[in-house]
Amino acid sequence: MTSIAKPGPRSERIPPLRLSRRALGALLAPAALGLAGCGSSSSSDPTSLRIVDYYNTPADDVVIEETFTKSAKDLGLTFSREKVPGDQLIPKVLQMGSSKTLPDILMLDNPDLPQLAASGALAPLEQYGFSTDGLTPSIADLGMLDGTLYAIAPTVNTIALFFNAPMLEKAGIDPPTTWEETREAARALTGDGTYGIAFSAIATYEGTFQFMPFMWSNGGDEKDLATPEVAGAAEFWSQLLQDGSASRSVVNWGQGDAMDQFKAGKAAMVVNGPWNIAGLKADTPDLEWDVVTLPVPRSGAESIAPLGGEVWTVPVTGNEEKQRSAAKLLKAFVAPENQLRMGTARSTIPGHAATAKQFAGENPDLATFVEQVSTARARTGELGPEWPRTAKAIYTANQEVLVDDTDPAKAFDEAARTVS
């Protein structure tokens, strides 16, 4: 959802307020239904638009502002931006919904989209000429609910495995591709104040975000947590701690904390995302590192990671003319050439598949993430608005396994009961 030199998936950084589908609908639906003819708090001028997002670091803020500025100028539109802290965005949206002051364009962290769309607060985008042409199905899923497109992700991110190249070379170890190779490499690389591997298993959505690739690649499914495949992924994490190859502090580390261990030479490998690359280069310019896709349970298995990133929407304000103007501006903002520009500036991957391929050629440090994104999945693709409950059940179960040494099967059986 960011410690981080660049904001990554915010819901994996600072857990925002997550409401149940019923609670969110109760708060927003009356406002959405009552908007017709009421307008928003901004001017009724259809050429003057209001945008709300949470980008406040220079790398994000500057390129987002510049892209909207150019797009608006080309269309004869003007805009104002309100930047809300990431952990306050959903409460702010609820407040705006109840007071009928929703903006004309609203950015959301992608796991929040299903809940807002289900409330009736967002306009379907296909009526304005948007389509998912050129997007991979999983990236299209980020903006969809029940087959209807409500949002577009101009860029996305995911996680992969960073490694300290000199450490692996000195130990005569190739970057691991399977869990067994990872466990062996991590054991061999541990010593002299350095752990073989670092990751985030914190009790937030961030910990769940890091766990999903291991669960999915092992055949686990969020619709049924009480399976050997889900427990097996938790067992793999547990083995790394039991081997002494990963610090027991992983249960308290966010993704930025795990990357800090890697920067300091206290971890030879780290599971992390591209939003940390700028900080990695700035803080440790002499560190020789590389990235590979996340290891899989067995040779030949597919490495499946979760998609992070933000989506952009057109809220229902009751002013149809302004909604059409907002849609025109949003369509220009997410054009492939702008995806390439924003992706380069923010170390995020263009959502358009052909543009992502071009991006990989121009940004070799990020080519692995382009590859990982090609098989990545939307976390809300199966559960929609019910995802937050399951995300909490997953990180809670992993805390029991890693902190209390609870048997993984027992922990995830209980997790399944909490969401059934």
N, C-alpha and C positions, 0 to 999 in steps of 0.2 A: 501499500500500500506502500525521515529517511537519513541515518548517520553517516552518513553516506555523503559522498561527494556529489552524487546526482540522485534525485529521488528515484527509487525503484518502485516496486509494487507497494503502494502505501498501506494497504491493508495488511501487508506482511512486515511493515515497519512499525507503525503506531496503530494499534487496533482501534478503529473508530467505533462509534456507537452502532451496534447491530441490533435491529429490531426484528421481531418475527414478522412474517408476511401479514398476519392478522393485525398486529399492532401498528405496523407502518401504514397499512391500508386504512385503518380507522383514523389515523391522523391526517393522511394526505387526501384520501378519496373525496371527502366532503368538499375540501378546498378545490380539488381538480374539477369536480362536478359543478361547482358554483362559479367557475371562472368566466364562463361565456358572458361577454359584454362588460366584464369588469376590468380587463386589462391588467398590466403589471404596474409596478411602481415607477418604472422608467417612462420617458416621454411616449406619447401615443404616435409620434412621428415614426412611420415604418422604416425610415432610413437610419434611425438612431437606435442602436442595439446595446443591450447590457449582457455581459459575459461574466460567469462565475467559475473560478477554478482554484486549485491549490498550489500552483507553481510559484515558488518564491526564491529558489536559488538562481544565481545568475545564469548558469548554463541553460536552465529551462526557461526562465522568465524572459530573457532577451529574445531567444529565437521564437517563442510563442507570440510575444508582442509584435515582433517584426513580421511574422507570417500573417497574423491577423491584419496588421496595418496595410501591408501590400494588397492582400485579398480584398479588404474593404475599399481601398482606394480604387481598385480596378472595377468594383461594382457600384461605385458612387454611394457607399454606405459609410457610416461612422459608428464607433463603438466605445464603450467604457468597460474596464475590467475591474472586478472585485476579487482579490486574492484572499482566500480563507484558509487558515491552518488545516492540514489534512485531517486531524482528529476532531475538528469542529465542523467539517463540511456537512455531514448528514444532519446533525442537529440544526445547522443553519438552513438547510433545505427544508426541513420540517417546519421551521419557523416561517420561512418564506411561503411555503405551501399554505399554511393556516391563515396567513395574512394576505394571501393572493398577490404576492410580490415575487413570484418565480422569475428568474432571468429569462432572456431570450435564447441564450445558449448556455448549457450547463455541462461541465465536465464531471465525471464520476470515476472512482476506482472501479474496475470492471466487476468485482463481485457484488457491488451495490446496485448494479443495473437491474437485475430481475425484480428486486423488491420495489424499486421506484416505478418500473414499467407496470408491474402488477397493480399498483395503486391508481393508475390512470393519469399520472402526472406528466407523462412523456408522450409526445406525438409520434406516431408511426412515420418512419422516414421514406418509405417507398412512395407515398403519395406526393413527395417532393422530388421524385426522380432518382433517389438513391438506390443502389443495388449492391450486391455482394460480389459482383463480377471481379475476378482477379484476386479475390481473397481465398486463402485456404479455408476449409470448412470450420476449423477450430477458431480462427480469427474472426470469421463471420459470427460464430456462436457467441463471442464476447458481447455483441450488441443485440442479441436476439432473445425473445421470450415467446414460447409457444408458436414458433414459426414466423413471428413478426419482427421486423428490423426496427429497433428504437435508437440505435447508437452506432457510431463508427469509431474504430480504433486506428488512428493514423500511424502509430508506432506501438510496438509491444516489446516485452522483454521476457527472459526466462533465466534459468540457472544452469550452470555447467561446472566442470571441475578445473579449477586453477591449480597449477603445480609450479614449484620452485625448480627450474630446470637444472641448475648446478647440483642441488641436493640429490635429485634423481640420478643424474649422470654419475656423480661420485659413488653412489650406492650400486651403480650398474643396473638400474631399474627403468623399464619402459613405463610410460604413463599407463595406468591400469584401464582395462576395458570391461572386466567382470568383477563381481563382488569378491570372489576368491582372490583375484589378483590385487584388488584394492586392500583387502585385509592383510595379505602378505606384504605388500609394499608399505602399508602404514606401519606394520610391526618393524620392518627393516629400517624405516626412516625415523623411528622414535628413539630419542636419546639426547643427552647433553642439553637438556632444557627445551627440546623440540618434540612436539607430537607429530605423528605421521599425518594426521588429518584433522580438520576442524569443520564444523557445520553448526547450524543453529537449530536447537531443539527446545527453544524457549516456549513457555506456555502462553503463546499468542498465535494469531493467524500466521505469523511469520514462521513459526515452527512447523505448522501444518504445511505451508508452502514448500518448505524444504523436504518434508517427508513424502509429498505426493509422488515425485519421480520414482522413488524406491518402491512405493506401494503399487503404482500403476505398472511399472516395468516388471513387477513380479506377478502380474495378473490380478492384483487386488482391485476392488471396486468400491466407490464411496456409497453405493446403494446397499451394500452388505459388508459391514466391518467385521463380522464374526466368521472370518474365513482363514484358512491356513496361509493364503497368499498375503493377506494384510498382516497377520501375526509374523510371518516370515520376514517382512520388511523391517518390522520393529525389532525382531531378533537380530537382524544384521547390524542395526545401529547399536544394540545392546552389546554385541560381540566386540565392536570397536572399542567401547568403554571398558569392557572386561579385559580385553587384551592390553589395556593401558596405552592404546594407540591414539585415542581421542581423550581429551580432558573431560572430566565429569562436569566441568563448568559449562559444557555445551547447553545444559538445561537452562542456563541464565543468559546465554549469548543471543543477541539479535544478529542479523546478517552482517551489519557493520562491525560488530564486535569480533565475529569470526574472521572477517577480512583484516582487522587490526592485528590479530594473531599471526596471520600470514605475512603481513607487512613487516612485523617485528622479528620474523624468522623463527617464531615459536610454533609454527605449523608448516609442514612441507607441502601439504595440499589443502585446499579449501573449496567447499561447495558455495558458490556465490554467483552474483549476476553482473551484467555489463555496466550497470549504473555506478559500480565502484571502480571502473577502470581509470577514469580521469584522476580520482584520488590516489589510486595505486601508482600511477605514473608520476604524479606531482610529489607524493610523499616519499616514494622509494625509487627515484629515477635510475638507480644502478641495479635494481633487482631484475634478474633475468627470469621471466615467467612465461608460461604458455597456458593454453586452455584446451581441454578435450571434452567431448560429450560425456554425460554422466554414465558411469559404469552400470552394467546390467547384471541380473542374477546369473545368467549363463550365456555362453557364447551364442550369438545368433539372435538373441532377444532384442526387441526394439527399445531404445532409450526414449521414454516418454516423460516430458517435463511439463509443469504448469505454465500457463501464459500469465504474465503480469502486465501491467500497464493500464492506461486510462482510456475511457471511451467518452465521446462527445455527443450530446443530445440536444433536441429542441423541445423544451418544456411546453405544456399546454398553458398558454397565458390568456386565452380568450380573444386575442387580437390576431385574426387569421392573416391579415396583411403583414404584420410583423413576423409571424411565424414563417411565412414564405420568404421574407427577407433574411431571416435567421438561417433558414435552410440553404439559401443561395450562398451566404457567407461561409457556412459550415462546409458545404460541398467544395468551395474553392480552397478552404483551409486544408482539407484532407486530400487534395489532389496529389497524384504520385510524385510530382516534382517537389512538392512541399514536404511529403513524407521523407524523401531522400535528404532534404535540407535539415529537417528537424531531427531525423535519426542520426545524422552525422554530428550535429551539435550536441545531442543529448546521449549519445552512445546507446540508442535504442533501435530496434529493427523495424523497418517499414512494414506496414501491414499488407501492402500489395505485393504479391508473390514475385512478379517480374522485377519490381523495384528493389525488393529485398536481395534478389540475385545480383543486381547491379551494385547494390550497397556492399555486399560481401567482397566483390572484386576491388572496390575502392577503399574498404576498411578491413584489411586482413586480420587485425586484432579481434574483430567481431565476427569473423566468418564462422567460427564454431557455433556461436549463438544463433546465426542464421540457420545453420544445419539443425540445431536443437529445436528451434521454433517450428521447423517444417513438420515435426512430429508431435509438437506440444499440444496440450489440451486446455480448454477452458474449464476452470474449477466448477462453474455453475452450470455447465452444459447438461448434466444429468439431473441435478437436484433443484436448479433454479433458485427461487427465493428461500428454499429450505437449506441451502448450502451452509450458512453460518452455524447452525446447530451442529451439523456434522463436523465442520472444521474444529469447533470447540471440543467435541468428543474425541477427535483424533489427537489433538495436542494434549488433552488431559490424560488419555491412555498412555501416550509416550512418556509423559512425566512419571506416571506410575511405574512404567517399565525401567526407566533410566535412573530415577531417584530412589524408588522403593524396591527395585529388583523384582517387581511383580512379573509373573509369567506372562509373556505377550498374548498368548491365547486367552487367558483369563481377563487381562486388561481390555482387550478389544471385544470380547464377548459382552463385557459390561458396557463398553462404549456403544455397542450396537443396541443394547436395551435402552439406553438413554435417548436414542433418536427414533426408536420404533413407535 
